[in-house]
Amino acid sequence: MTASNRVKLKPGDTIGILGGGQLGRMLAMAAARLGLRCQVFSPDPDSPAFDVVLNATCAEYADVEALELFANDVDVITYEFENVPSAAAMILAARRPVLPDRKILETTQDRLAEKDFVKRLGIGTADYADVSTTAGLLAAVARIGLPAVIKTRRFGYDGKGQALIRAGDDLDRVWTDLGTKSAILEAFIPFEREISVIAARSADGHVECFDVTENEHRDHILKTSRVPAAIPPALAEEARAIAEKIATSLNYVGVLAVEMFVLAGSNGPTVLVNEIAPRVHNSGHWTLDGATISQFEQHIRAIAGWPLGKPERHGEVTMTNLIGDEINSYEQWLTVPGATIHIYGKGLPRPGRKMGHVTQVGSIPPKGG
């Protein structure tokens, strides 16, 4: 993006959001506080983001006419999930700026392309191999060893589209059950902890990183995030530097998350990059109540061409996802000091469905002592 065609919104302008889930909902709420309007495009008539915007388009991503009308009504377009169909992104980009740039999706939608990109930057990842046949899986296992994790190259999240392979497993069966022609095998990482860095980058190249978050998963779904992560300050600085390097190398505009593994070592802990999420991220939800600016407002500022905020943390913070029926106990959180509950306005709870989250903020540490 050149200086002459950079986006510069003003209050009253409209942002188009592709995707109507809870991330789109929270992006629209952040934009509204800044006097910016949002219009949401989603094929799901029950999209929770529809509840917080005046105008919405409920249509399939293959509906060219609907995409064109949507583009005509907005000033800039962003997205709340990374699996935006490339054809839809291309149609929209011909009419309005799409941020982050749709070409970034070509890297982040494909796990193999993403790993190759990170490796070219000289950043560590788990050992990996491209797999497209049973024979290829056998060869990859022979090189990488077991246990290992096989993942579809595209469209996997929250543990979907992947499987752990152990010694003695039937590789033919594993390959058949995965149901894909394109996969990636990754060495299993005996990590000490999982962390993530939420980074925001503006069009002029300025980057702001939030404090490193430590994440715990249950059944492959994020359950809790704690900040600050229990890692040495030097390692936290390295993790933030990695996220900044990735954002800069992608010429990214907006917020992204970089998920990493922390490994124990004889010379101290080290980090490996696991995945890049080119959007606001569940592990950054703590920023809504636990920092001076949220990841959602940072994203809106970046794509609007506004200055980024300097994120300062309000003490120790814990974010807990309310998954499935856990949302039914929302009232118990309403009287907990320091707790704030966010309910996403979805339909009936289902196992594994994120229905809301709670942030708990501890006391602000005393200064100078």
Buried (B, 14 or more C-beta within 10 A) or exposed (E): BEEEEEBEBEEEBBBBBBBBBBBBBBBBBBBBEEEBBBBBBBBEEEBBBBBBBEBBBBBEBEBEEBBEEBBEBBBBBBBBBBBBBEEBBEBBBEBBBBBBBBBBBEBBBBBBBBBBBBEEBEBBBBBBBBBBEBEBBBBBBEEBEBBBBBBBBBEBBBEEBBBEBEEEBEBEEBBEEBEBEEBBBBBBBEBBBBBBBBBBBBBEEEBBBBBBBBBEEEEEBBBBBBBBBEBEEEBBEBBBBBBBBBBBBBBBBBBBBBBBBBBEEEEEBBBBBBBBBBBBBBBBBBBBBBBEBBBBBBBBBBBBBBEBBEBEBBEBBBBBBBBBEBBEEBEEBEEEEBBBBBBBBBEEBEEBBBBBBBBBBEEEEEEEE
